[in-house]
Amino acid sequence: MKAMTQDKYGSADVLNLREIATPGIGDNDVLVRVRAAGVDPGVWHLMTGRPYLVRAMGFGLTKPKVAVRGRDVAGVVEAVGASVTRFQPGDEVYGTCESGSFAEYAAAPEGQLATKPANLTFEQAAVTPISGATALQAVRDSGRVQPGQEVLVIGAAGGVGSFSVQIAKSMGARVTGVCSTAKASVVRSLSADDVIDYTAEEITANGRQYDVIIDTAGNRPLSLLRRALTPKGTLVLVGGEHGGGPMLGGFERQLMAPLVSVFVGQRLTGLVARERATDLDSLTQLIEAGEVTPLLDQTYPLAQTPEAIRHIEAGHACGKVAISI
Ligand SMILES: NC(=O)c1ccc[n+]([C@@H]2O[C@H](COP(=O)([O-])OP(=O)(O)OC[C@H]3O[C@@H](n4cnc5c(N)ncnc54)[C@H](OP(=O)(O)O)[C@@H]3O)[C@@H](O)[C@H]2O)c1
């Protein structure tokens, strides 16, 4: 099969389109004929091995353990392992895979796949699993958003942010999105009630305070974020790499937040998202009910994966980027 592979860590220049063996599957795995794959900052981290924390997490100390990049996948089931009960060949599925999704075939554990939402294209479905599930866990589980609450989403036009705005709205919150000037209309189209253009004013400039802040971008200091939070409010740190160091890449804030939280009335949390089918099933419900629609920025053919990753690396994607296979 054709796959986008790498033998060493580095920039998008290390990627090569090659002919390699189709991945094998174990008893609990599903072989997916890939129709589309999603690109997110995690792909860049695994491609570059930066920050070095990534290597220490078991992805390979000196070179990537898995040569094929991409985790988000949507496609058609080709074969199933002996213990798989939820899928059969021909089913349309989406989820995350271990073997790499920038390829014609991918192997995924059954527990990381769900039935593809009927109203989505393969490209829309492929960009949903990681960003959508991260947003769901940020808004529902860490943020514990309640109807009527004021929610601020920083990075509202990005992959996680665009899902977070829609999910918080579906839960009855009043949502303010933070983005740059050109993306204000996009963020409003996601049904945000208000927009803050961070290039014109900082989030604290209008003096408003929010019950929940979902921070996906910008790496603002905890002290500034706390000023925009109500005295009993909840801060959920999802990401934000700007200015992060080579070892932790901005993850320092996620580590610090729970420590500071012990001494203040506000709840400060750092999210490490999990990949599981139950969240995909919840996302499918929201998507099929029309409450959430993946915001697709651009789609690239497999051979142009390096360009797709460079687009994400620039840090100003408007929604999600897909690879069509
Ligand atoms: N914790 C976890 O488990 C987890 C899971 C998934 C992702 N992440 C992390 O979450 C972060 C976001 O991921 P993503 O997929 O949403 O990235 P993305 O699609 O690249 O979106 C980032 C967004 O940040 C905005 N932005 C950049 N600088 C900003 C600033 N100073 N203030 C406000 N917004 C700013 C950009 O919009 P503008 O063009 O408007 O600036 C862009 O839309 C990344 O750091 C990623 O690694 C963490």
The ligand as a MOL file (V3000), in Angstrom:
LIG
                    3D

  0  0  0     0  0            999 V3000
M  V30 BEGIN CTAB
M  V30 COUNTS 48 52 0 0 0
M  V30 BEGIN ATOM
M  V30 1 N -4.5070 18.4040 25.9470 0
M  V30 2 C -4.7660 17.5550 24.9670 0
M  V30 3 O -5.0160 16.3760 25.1920 0
M  V30 4 C -4.7690 18.0990 23.5610 0
M  V30 5 C -5.4720 17.4440 22.5460 0
M  V30 6 C -5.4920 18.0170 21.2650 0
M  V30 7 C -4.7830 19.1940 21.0220 0
M  V30 8 N -4.0680 19.7590 22.0330 0 CHG=1
M  V30 9 C -3.3400 21.0230 21.8260 0
M  V30 10 O -4.3100 22.0520 21.7410 0
M  V30 11 C -3.7950 23.1190 20.9860 0
M  V30 12 C -4.7910 23.5210 19.9230 0
M  V30 13 O -4.9730 22.4680 18.9940 0
M  V30 14 P -5.8020 22.7540 17.6850 0
M  V30 15 O -5.8990 21.4740 16.9500 0
M  V30 16 O -7.0470 23.4720 18.0220 0 CHG=-1
M  V30 17 O -4.7900 23.7620 16.9200 0
M  V30 18 P -5.0810 24.6510 15.6480 0
M  V30 19 O -6.1520 24.0690 14.8080 0
M  V30 20 O -3.7500 24.9470 15.0280 0
M  V30 21 O -5.7030 25.9930 16.2230 0
M  V30 22 C -4.9510 26.9050 16.9330 0
M  V30 23 C -5.7130 28.2160 16.9040 0
M  V30 24 O -5.0640 29.0870 17.8080 0
M  V30 25 C -5.3380 30.4000 17.4150 0
M  V30 26 N -4.3570 31.2910 18.0250 0
M  V30 27 C -3.0320 31.3910 17.7590 0
M  V30 28 N -2.4560 32.2940 18.5820 0
M  V30 29 C -3.4540 32.7680 19.3930 0
M  V30 30 C -3.4870 33.7020 20.4630 0
M  V30 31 N -2.3980 34.3730 20.8680 0
M  V30 32 N -4.6690 33.9260 21.0820 0
M  V30 33 C -5.7880 33.2610 20.7020 0
M  V30 34 N -5.8200 32.3740 19.6900 0
M  V30 35 C -4.6600 32.1170 19.0460 0
M  V30 36 C -5.2810 30.3270 15.8990 0
M  V30 37 O -6.2230 31.2240 15.3740 0
M  V30 38 P -5.8550 32.6700 14.8210 0
M  V30 39 O -5.3970 32.4880 13.4070 0
M  V30 40 O -7.1300 33.4050 14.9690 0
M  V30 41 O -4.7200 33.1850 15.6580 0
M  V30 42 C -5.7260 28.9030 15.5740 0
M  V30 43 O -7.0380 28.9000 15.0190 0
M  V30 44 C -2.4560 22.6470 20.4320 0
M  V30 45 O -1.4610 23.1480 21.3020 0
M  V30 46 C -2.5290 21.1390 20.5540 0
M  V30 47 O -1.2550 20.5380 20.6750 0
M  V30 48 C -4.0490 19.2530 23.2910 0
M  V30 END ATOM
M  V30 BEGIN BOND
M  V30 1 1 1 2
M  V30 2 2 2 3
M  V30 3 1 2 4
M  V30 4 1 4 5
M  V30 5 2 4 48
M  V30 6 2 5 6
M  V30 7 1 6 7
M  V30 8 2 7 8
M  V30 9 1 8 9
M  V30 10 1 8 48
M  V30 11 1 9 10
M  V30 12 1 9 46
M  V30 13 1 10 11
M  V30 14 1 11 12
M  V30 15 1 11 44
M  V30 16 1 12 13
M  V30 17 1 13 14
M  V30 18 2 14 15
M  V30 19 1 14 16
M  V30 20 1 14 17
M  V30 21 1 17 18
M  V30 22 2 18 19
M  V30 23 1 18 20
M  V30 24 1 18 21
M  V30 25 1 21 22
M  V30 26 1 22 23
M  V30 27 1 23 24
M  V30 28 1 23 42
M  V30 29 1 24 25
M  V30 30 1 25 26
M  V30 31 1 25 36
M  V30 32 1 26 27
M  V30 33 1 26 35
M  V30 34 2 27 28
M  V30 35 1 28 29
M  V30 36 1 29 30
M  V30 37 2 29 35
M  V30 38 1 30 31
M  V30 39 2 30 32
M  V30 40 1 32 33
M  V30 41 2 33 34
M  V30 42 1 34 35
M  V30 43 1 36 37
M  V30 44 1 36 42
M  V30 45 1 37 38
M  V30 46 2 38 39
M  V30 47 1 38 40
M  V30 48 1 38 41
M  V30 49 1 42 43
M  V30 50 1 44 45
M  V30 51 1 44 46
M  V30 52 1 46 47
M  V30 END BOND
M  V30 END CTAB
M  END
